[in-house]
Amino acid sequence: MSNHSNLQNTVKKPFLTKKKNSQNWYIVTTSTATRKRSYQSTRTPDKAEAETLLRELETSLGVASKETKQAEHIKNLILGGIERTTQVVIQSKTPLDMIWQEYTKNERVRALKPSTLNGNKDILNVFLRFIRSAGLEYVEQINYEVAQAYLGDVRARGRSDGTLTNHRHCLHGIFKRVKRPLNMEANPFADVEAPFRPQRETHRCFKSEELQKLLGIVSPEWKIVITLSYYTGLRFGDCCQFQLDFIEWEKDAIVITPAKTERYDKEIIIPLHPALKKAFKAYTNAQEGFLVPEFAEQQGRKSVNLAVQFRALLGDLGIEKETEEGILDFHSLRHTFNTNLANGNVDIGTRMKLTGHSSIEMNQLYNHAIEPLRSAISCIPEIK
């Protein structure tokens, strides 16, 4: 009898956990005789990759669940399909590790946020682990069938449509960057279909009476942050991290590089609204540095969710977050800002400069204006 067969009778079904001071996942096995637990590091912080290792251990121990066995069966079928579609003689043999090396040489890729780059690397590593398990060793062996098989495996593992779409989108972007330098015939993920992305939540604008009530009950810190967003359209994170140095009094304007476009070094200039200027001068709780230091500190801590606090403020006024008109949260202030500009007949080019939007389509998502439409309809002459 094999060691695995003996071990099968002495351990309970293993599971994943995390330890303090470590981002990696651990596989926990428990002895049925001594009830003693042992912890084996997976050496990866990626849960999907750790679960793959867990399933492999379960299969080897013979304690795999019905779902895991089914997923393994599907995977074996998929790998068989890959084997049939990759029985070709390849002239060049480019190591798989070259994918990441070439990808990170791209100037736009190097400008990505570290968190985004690490996420892309994690997804690529899961993909490479999958194809290596199928016996593939070279870039030239990766084709449409391989890409389709990988996404089939992601689905077989019970991942959501959002995760499936995210993996497809990420890998499509990676191979788009490396296709030419690695002399690939085509992007293997170009024609692979994935579920549609979930529809964006539809925001609604704040009504003037709602804002008046809100500003009447909040603290001075919340009041200045809400006022800042209403008159500038800045996102919540930018308002929380707003520094007094962003106000250039001699220009009578705010000069800021929003965090979302920081990697492109995209600076926007927003003239100071008289009401915002008045609010800044009336707010005396900040002398230097951040406008609201405690918000700047809390916004980066997961233990304190300022967005939840804001929803609670709306709840205190009896304002529901979700209605037929759309959802209402702090980001609705940005929608309100853009809509007020549109209602004032400000042209879309100017609106895009003020909001920092890079496309007309994106700016239109923030446009709930009806007054220009009403003016257009009023031009139609009456029937007499």
Buried (B, 14 or more C-beta within 10 A) or exposed (E): EEEEEEBBEEBBEBEBEEEEEEEEBBBBBBEEEEEEEEEEEBEBBBBBBBBBBBBBBBBBBEBBEEEBEEBBEBBEEBBEBBEEBBEEEEEEEBEBEBBBEBBBEBEEBEEBEEEEBEBBBBBBBBBBBBBEBBEBBBBBBBBBBBBBBBBBBBBBBEBEEEBBBBBBBBBBBBBBBBBEEBEBEEBBBEEBEBBEEEEEEEBBBBEEEBBEBBBEEBEEBBBBBBBBBBBBBBBBBBBBBBEEEBBEEEEEBBEBBBBEBEBEEEEBEBBBBEEBBEBBEEBEEBEEEBBBBEBBEBBEEEEEEBEEBBBEBBEEEEBEEEEEEBBBBBBBBBBBBBBBBBBEEBEBEEBBEBBBBEEEEEBBBBBBBEEBEEEEEEEEEEEE
